[in-house]
Amino acid sequence: MTSDSSAARARDILVRPFSVGGLALPNRIAMAPMTREFSPGGVPGPDVAAYYARRASAGVGLVITQGTYVGHDSAGTSDRVPRFHGDDALAGWAGVVDAVHRAGGRIVPQLWHMGMERAAGTPPVPRAPRVGPSGIALDGTRSGRAMTGADIDDVVAAFAAAAGAAERLGFDGVELHGAHGYLIDQFLWADTNRRTDAYGGDPVRRTRFAAEVVAACRRAVSADFPILFRMSQWKFGVYEARLAETARELEAVLTPLAAAGVDVFHCSTRRFSQPEFAGSDLNLAGWAKKISGKATISVGSVGLDNEFTEAFQGDQGRVTGIEGLLDRLEREEFDLVAVGRALLADPEWAAKILSGRTNELEPFDVRMLGTLY
């Protein structure tokens, strides 16, 4: 296939409108959330607004912000990661929304609680304890405090308050971070959830906390305000972890979340091309769409030839084609594709892909994490 025909095919498949609830997108390209520590005091400034707007102006249809801490003392572990509570931080986010909208994009914040992945004694609230479903970290150590019923209620309320604030600020939806071994995911995973009450046990009971967060957020926003839910099998440092070994087990997790109000499942994998279960080529996003009937986003090393774990250890990624991705989108295996490191490296990735200027794409290098360009 010639470069001209490849570019035309990319345009035909990627430049298709997509809508869910009140969110209408001009294409199928999203910016994946990536943690950036450029918000002193947790307040996103004009540089953060320009960072996101730069991608929107170059053709990204949907910007999903980096994880941003909900209003709970134990939510975070850095005072340079933005928060989503407090007048100063919310004013900063209002500037981000305005900049992205003026650039022609749509934007949702990713709401985040780190749970047991918080480092003890760190800002923004050094005295705050590490908390999780059972006080067990991803490495298996009991190094924190199991959440009480009051703790659970407080965190659910914090997520709901942040979702309501997002709608008031003019965001186009909201994403809940339920992946990668952070708090919501800690409840979903049997290794970190050893509870014997209503929030622990079989997969459906382990999903109760996540479903309560989703339902509370749904009550806090308008009916057509989309709720995205990011999920994964793997956890940081535990890359072979699995919530579900079979499609039936995955259904037990997804069904309560869809019923609670999830509109889009954002399925994080290390490589989007990997089949999720034996006997099928469907990836995690493909299975989530098939099981739940909801829209899905696929993500994982799009446009690069190495996984993020290799890249963040200093291995420079090489730019690769996206024919396999286009094949899956054309089959409607999933609805949107989120691009991470490739967009961090090259703000004009979408524009170059859509115009056939693939020879101009910039590869990711770990040194790029030192800037907010």
DOMI-816648 format. One record per residue (C-alpha): residue number from 1; residue in one letter; x, y, z. Coordinates in pm, whole numbers, plus 32768, in hexadecimal, padded with zeros to 4 digits. Layout:
BEGIN
 num residuo    X    Y    Z
 NUM       a    X    Y    Z
...
END
This chain:
BEGIN
 num residuo    X    Y    Z
   1       m 8000 8000 8000
   2       t 8091 8154 7FA0
   3       s 80C0 8269 809C
   4       d 7FAB 832F 7FF0
   5       s 7EB5 8210 8008
   6       s 7F1E 81CA 816F
   7       a 7EDA 8334 81CD
   8       a 7D8A 832A 811E
   9       r 7D2D 81ED 81D7
  10       a 7D97 8287 8324
  11       r 7CBE 83B7 82DC
  12       d 7B96 82E2 8273
  13       i 7BA1 8213 83B2
  14       l 7C19 830E 84B5
  15       v 7B5C 8441 843D
  16       r 7A06 83BA 848C
  17       p 7931 8473 858A
  18       f 78D9 83C7 86CF
  19       s 77E3 8426 87DB
  20       v 777C 83A7 892F
  21       g 7681 8460 8A06
  22       g 76BA 85D2 89D6
  23       l 781F 85A2 895B
  24       a 7853 85C2 87E3
  25       l 79B0 8583 8759
  26       p 7A32 85D6 85FD
  27       n 7B0F 849F 85EA
  28       r 7B7A 8361 869B
  29       i 7CC4 83DD 872F
  30       a 7CE9 841B 88A4
  31       m 7E11 848D 8971
  32       a 7E59 838C 8A7F
  33       p 7E88 8404 8BE6
  34       m 7FF5 8421 8C48
  35       t 806E 849C 8D9A
  36       r 8130 85E1 8D7F
  37       e 81B6 8695 8EB2
  38       f 81A7 87FD 8E36
  39       s 8099 888B 8F18
  40       p 8141 8925 904C
  41       g 805E 8914 9179
  42       g 7F72 8839 90AF
  43       v 7EFB 895F 8FDC
  44       p 7F05 893B 8E5F
  45       g 7F82 8A7B 8DBE
  46       p 7F8C 8B13 8C60
  47       d 80A5 8A26 8BFC
  48       v 7FC8 88FA 8C47
  49       a 7EAD 8999 8B81
  50       a 7F96 89D2 8A59
  51       y 8018 886B 8A6E
  52       y 7EBC 87D9 8A3F
  53       a 7E45 88E1 8949
  54       r 7F73 889F 886B
  55       r 7EFE 8738 8836
  56       a 7D94 879F 8800
  57       s 7DF4 88A0 86F9
  58       a 7EB7 8793 863E
  59       g 7D8D 86AB 8619
  60       v 7D5A 85EB 875E
  61       g 7BE3 85CA 8782
  62       l 7BD8 8578 88F5
  63       v 7CD6 85DC 89FD
  64       i 7CD6 8506 8B38
  65       t 7D9E 85BE 8C3B
  66       q 7EA5 852A 8D19
  67       g 7E27 8498 8E5E
  68       t 7DB8 85AC 8F49
  69       y 7D84 8574 90BE
  70       v 7C27 8572 9152
  71       g 7BE9 862B 9298
  72       h 7C58 8524 9392
  73       d 7D90 854A 9468
  74       s 7E1E 83F7 9405
  75       a 7DDC 841C 9290
  76       g 7F34 8487 9217
  77       t 80A8 847E 9246
  78       s 812B 85BC 919F
  79       d 80E2 872E 91BD
  80       r 8142 875E 9050
  81       v 8032 867B 8FC9
  82       p 7EF1 8746 8F97
  83       r 7DCA 8719 907F
  84       f 7C5B 8737 902E
  85       h 7BE2 87ED 9164
  86       g 7C1B 8943 91FC
  87       d 7BC7 8A90 915C
  88       d 7D2A 8ACD 90DE
  89       a 7D4D 897E 902F
  90       l 7BEF 898A 8F9B
  91       a 7C33 8AE7 8F15
  92       g 7D68 8A5B 8E6E
  93       w 7C9D 8943 8DD3
  94       a 7BA1 8A40 8D50
  95       g 7CC0 8AD9 8C8B
  96       v 7D1F 8985 8C02
  97       v 7BBA 8940 8B8D
  98       d 7BA5 8A93 8AE3
  99       a 7CF0 8A62 8A2F
 100       v 7C95 8908 89AC
 101       h 7B3D 8977 893B
 102       r 7BCD 8AA4 8886
 103       a 7CBC 89B4 87D7
 104       g 7B93 88E9 875C
 105       g 7BB7 87BF 8843
 106       r 7AEA 8717 8951
 107       i 7B74 86C3 8AA8
 108       v 7B29 85EB 8BD8
 109       p 7BEC 85E1 8D1F
 110       q 7C63 8498 8DAC
 111       l 7C07 8483 8F1D
 112       w 7D04 83C6 8FEE
 113       h 7D3E 8333 9147
 114       m 7E84 8276 9172
 115       g 7E1D 81AB 92A2
 116       m 7F38 80CD 931C
 117       e 801E 814C 9208
 118       r 8040 8293 92C5
 119       a 8199 82B3 9365
 120       a 8183 82F1 94DC
 121       g 81DF 844E 9553
 122       t 81CD 84F2 93FD
 123       p 810A 8629 9396
 124       p 800C 86AD 9357
 125       v 7FA3 8639 94B6
 126       p 80D7 859A 9558
 127       r 801D 8524 968E
 128       a 7F16 8467 95C7
 129       p 7F22 82ED 95EB
 130       r 7F43 81F2 94D3
 131       v 7DEC 8155 94AF
 132       g 7D59 8042 93DC
 133       p 7C54 7F31 93E4
 134       s 7D2C 7E58 94C9
 135       g 7E62 7F2C 950B
 136       i 7F25 7E4C 941B
 137       a 800D 7EE1 9316
 138       l 804A 7E54 91BB
 139       d 8184 7DA7 923A
 140       g 80B3 7CE5 9335
 141       t 8127 7D9C 946E
 142       r 8030 7E13 9576
 143       s 80B9 7F74 957A
 144       g 7F80 8045 95A4
 145       r 7E2A 8054 9641
 146       a 7CF4 7F9A 95CF
 147       m 7BE0 808F 957B
 148       t 7AB9 80A9 9666
 149       g 7954 80DE 95F6
 150       a 797F 8251 9640
 151       d 7ABC 825A 956C
 152       i 7A02 81BB 944A
 153       d 78E7 82B6 9466
 154       d 79DE 83D8 946E
 155       v 7A96 8363 9336
 156       v 7955 831F 9276
 157       a 78E0 847E 92CF
 158       a 7A2D 8511 925F
 159       f 7A0F 8472 9107
 160       a 78A8 84EB 90E6
 161       a 7907 864E 914B
 162       a 7A1C 8651 9047
 163       a 7932 85D1 8F37
 164       g 7836 86DF 8F87
 165       a 7948 87E6 8F7F
 166       a 79BB 8767 8E2C
 167       e 7866 87A1 8D95
 168       r 7849 88FC 8E2F
 169       l 799E 895B 8DA2
 170       g 7930 88FF 8C41
 171       f 79E6 87B4 8C15
 172       d 794C 86C8 8B16
 173       g 7940 8596 8BF7
 174       v 7A0E 84F3 8D07
 175       e 7AEE 83C1 8D22
 176       l 7B17 82F0 8E5D
 177       h 7C6C 8250 8E8B
 178       g 7C1C 80E6 8ED8
 179       a 7D5D 8051 8E4B
 180       h 7ECC 8006 8E8B
 181       g 7EB1 7FA3 8FF8
 182       y 7E2E 80EA 9088
 183       l 7D16 80FE 9187
 184       i 7BE9 8099 90B7
 185       d 7CB4 7F84 9016
 186       q 7D31 7F13 916C
 187       f 7BC9 7EC3 91C4
 188       l 7B9A 7E06 907C
 189       w 7CD0 7D2A 90A2
 190       a 7CC3 7BFF 918C
 191       d 7E32 7C22 91F1
 192       t 7DF9 7D7A 928C
 193       n 7C90 7D4A 92F9
 194       r 7C7B 7C4A 9413
 195       r 7B40 7CDD 94AC
 196       t 7A33 7BFA 9538
 197       d 791D 7CFF 9538
 198       a 783E 7D70 9418
 199       y 796A 7E06 9360
 200       g 7A37 7CC6 9348
 201       g 7A1D 7B5C 92E0
 202       d 79AF 7AF7 9184
 203       p 79E4 7BD9 9052
 204       v 7889 7C75 906B
 205       r 78B9 7CD4 91DA
 206       r 7A14 7D5C 9190
 207       t 7971 7E3B 9087
 208       r 7883 7EDB 9182
 209       f 796A 7FFD 91DF
 210       a 79AD 8056 9073
 211       a 783A 8042 9024
 212       e 77E8 8126 914A
 213       v 78E5 8225 90CC
 214       v 784D 8217 8F6F
 215       a 76E7 8232 8FF1
 216       a 773E 835A 90D1
 217       c 77E4 840D 8FAE
 218       r 76B9 83C3 8ED1
 219       r 75D2 8463 8FD4
 220       a 76B6 8594 8FE6
 221       v 76AC 85E2 8E71
 222       s 75AC 8602 8D5C
 223       a 7522 84CB 8CB7
 224       d 75D6 8516 8B6E
 225       f 7726 856A 8C12
 226       p 7802 8440 8BB4
 227       i 78B7 8372 8CBA
 228       l 79EC 82BB 8C40
 229       f 7A89 81A6 8D10
 230       r 7BF6 8149 8CDF
 231       m 7C42 7FDF 8D2D
 232       s 7D60 7EEC 8D00
 233       q 7DC5 7D8C 8D52
 234       w 7F32 7DE7 8D9E
 235       k 7FB4 7EB3 8EC4
 236       f 80F3 7F7E 8EDF
 237       g 8205 7E8A 8F39
 238       v 8114 7D62 8F1D
 239       y 80F1 7D50 8DA5
 240       e 8061 7BF1 8D95
 241       a 7F42 7C41 8E87
 242       r 7DE6 7BF2 8E0C
 243       l 7C8E 7C51 8E89
 244       a 7BF5 7B53 8D9F
 245       e 7C7D 7A14 8D05
 246       t 7B4D 79E5 8C27
 247       a 7A45 7AB5 8B78
 248       r 7944 7A39 8C74
 249       e 7A17 7ABC 8D96
 250       l 7A41 7C09 8CE3
 251       e 78C8 7C1D 8CBB
 252       a 78A2 7C00 8E35
 253       v 7970 7D3F 8E5B
 254       l 78E4 7E09 8D39
 255       t 7772 7DC8 8D6A
 256       p 774D 7E7B 8EBC
 257       l 781E 7FA0 8E3E
 258       a 774D 7FC8 8D04
 259       a 760F 7FB5 8DD2
 260       a 7695 80BF 8EBF
 261       g 76C4 81B7 8DA4
 262       v 7808 8181 8CE1
 263       d 77E2 81FA 8B7A
 264       v 793D 81A5 8AF6
 265       f 7A3D 80A4 8B68
 266       h 7BA3 8117 8B2F
 267       c 7C68 7FD2 8B25
 268       s 7DDB 7FF5 8B6F
 269       t 7EC3 7EEA 8AE6
 270       r 8039 7EEC 8AB5
 271       r 8007 7EA0 8942
 272       f 7EB8 7EDA 8899
 273       s 7F00 7DBE 87A3
 274       q 7F0B 7CAB 88A9
 275       p 7DDE 7BC1 88BE
 276       e 7D46 7BBE 8A18
 277       f 7CC2 7A5A 8A2F
 278       a 7D19 7918 897B
 279       g 7C4D 78C3 8849
 280       s 7C0D 7A27 87D5
 281       d 7CD1 7B48 8740
 282       l 7C05 7C48 8804
 283       n 7CD0 7D25 88EB
 284       l 7C52 7D9E 8A3D
 285       a 7B91 7EC1 89A6
 286       g 7AF5 7DD6 88A9
 287       w 7A80 7CE9 89B5
 288       a 79FF 7E06 8A90
 289       k 792C 7E89 896F
 290       k 78A8 7D30 8918
 291       i 784E 7CDE 8A81
 292       s 77C3 7E2B 8AF8
 293       g 7733 7EC2 89BB
 294       k 77DD 8007 8A1E
 295       a 78D1 80D4 8951
 296       t 7A40 8089 8990
 297       i 7B95 812B 8969
 298       s 7CC9 805B 891A
 299       v 7E26 80C6 8980
 300       g 7F81 8030 8993
 301       s 80C3 8085 88D6
 302       v 800A 811C 87AC
 303       g 8101 8191 86A4
 304       l 8234 8116 8760
 305       d 82ED 7FCC 8761
 306       n 8338 7FAA 88D5
 307       e 8266 7F96 8A0E
 308       f 8260 80BA 8B00
 309       t 831E 7FF0 8C07
 310       e 8444 7FDA 8B19
 311       a 8420 8143 8AA9
 312       f 8422 81D6 8C06
 313       q 8563 8117 8C4E
 314       g 8608 81DF 8B3C
 315       d 85D0 8107 8A08
 316       q 8574 81F6 88F2
 317       g 843B 818C 8836
 318       r 843D 8172 86BE
 319       v 8315 81ED 85F6
 320       t 8243 80D9 855A
 321       g 8115 80CD 8475
 322       i 7FAF 80B0 84E9
 323       e 7F1E 7FC4 83E4
 324       g 7EC4 7EC1 84EB
 325       l 7E16 7FCB 85B8
 326       l 7D50 803F 8489
 327       d 7CE7 7EDB 8440
 328       r 7C4F 7EB9 859C
 329       l 7BA4 800C 858E
 330       e 7B14 7FB7 8437
 331       r 7A83 7E77 84CB
 332       e 79F3 7F4C 85E7
 333       e 7AA2 7E75 86E9
 334       f 7AB1 7FB5 87B6
 335       d 7A49 811D 877D
 336       l 7B6C 8202 87D3
 337       v 7CE3 81E2 87EF
 338       a 7DAC 8295 88FB
 339       v 7F0F 82F8 88A6
 340       g 8008 8330 89BE
 341       r 8181 8349 8991
 342       a 8167 8388 881B
 343       l 809C 84C3 8865
 344       l 8180 8528 8980
 345       a 82A6 8515 8891
 346       d 81F6 85BB 876E
 347       p 80D1 86A9 87B1
 348       e 807E 869D 863D
 349       w 8067 8521 862F
 350       a 7EF8 8525 85CB
 351       a 7F26 862B 84BD
 352       k 8053 8575 842B
 353       i 7FA1 8424 842B
 354       l 7E6F 84B5 8383
 355       s 7F36 8570 827B
 356       g 8028 8456 8229
 357       r 8159 8506 82B9
 358       t 81C6 83D2 8379
 359       n 8333 840C 831B
 360       e 8327 8544 83F6
 361       l 82B2 8493 8534
 362       e 838E 84BE 8666
 363       p 83E1 8384 8731
 364       f 83B7 8382 88AB
 365       d 84EA 83B1 8984
 366       v 84E1 83A0 8B00
 367       r 858D 84F4 8B10
 368       m 844B 858D 8A8E
 369       l 83B3 8559 8BE6
 370       g 8482 867F 8C5C
 371       t 83B7 8778 8B94
 372       l 8249 87D0 8B68
 373       y 8259 8820 89F6
END
